[in-house]
Amino acid sequence: MFILKIAIELKRRKMTTLANRHGFTAWETVKCSQELDQLLNSYQKSKERRLKWVN
């Protein structure tokens, strides 16, 4: 989970850089945003699984 948090933060920074450089609608930015969404979804699912396991 810790590695996933780091990956999310790195992807967020990359997306911000791409948006500043190419614009928010550039394909590079959109692709990076979609990758960030996947990471965030994975994080949320793992968090939910952890809560079910604890309870």
N, C-alpha and C positions, 0 to 999 in steps of 0.2 A: 504494500500500500504506500509506503514511503517513496519508493521508486516511481510509482504512478503519480504521486503529488509533484515530484521533481519534473517528470515528463510534461505534466500539465503546465507548470510554470514556464518551462523552457519553450513550449509550443506557443504559449500566450505571448511571451516576449517576441518570438519570431513573427507571429501574426501582427503584432503592433508595429514592428519594424517594416514588414512588408506593406502594411496599410499606409504608413507614413511615406514610404518610398514610391509605391505604385498606385495607391488609392484603395479605397475600401471595396470597390467592385472588380478590381483586377483579378484575373484567374488565379494568380499565385496566392493572393490574400484569401480568396474564397476557398481554395483547396486547403490551405492551412487552417482556416476556420472550421472546415468540415473535419479535418483530422483532430482538431481540438475538441470538437463536439464528441467524436468517438472516444477520446480519452476521458472526457467528463462523464459520458454515459457508462464507461467501464468502471470509473471510480464510484459512481452512484450505485451501480449494481453490486459491486464488491462491498460497499458500505451496508447495503440492505441485507446481503447474505450474512455479513458479520453480525448484524443486529438479530437476525433470526437464529443464528447459531448460539448467541449469548442468551437469548430469551428461551 
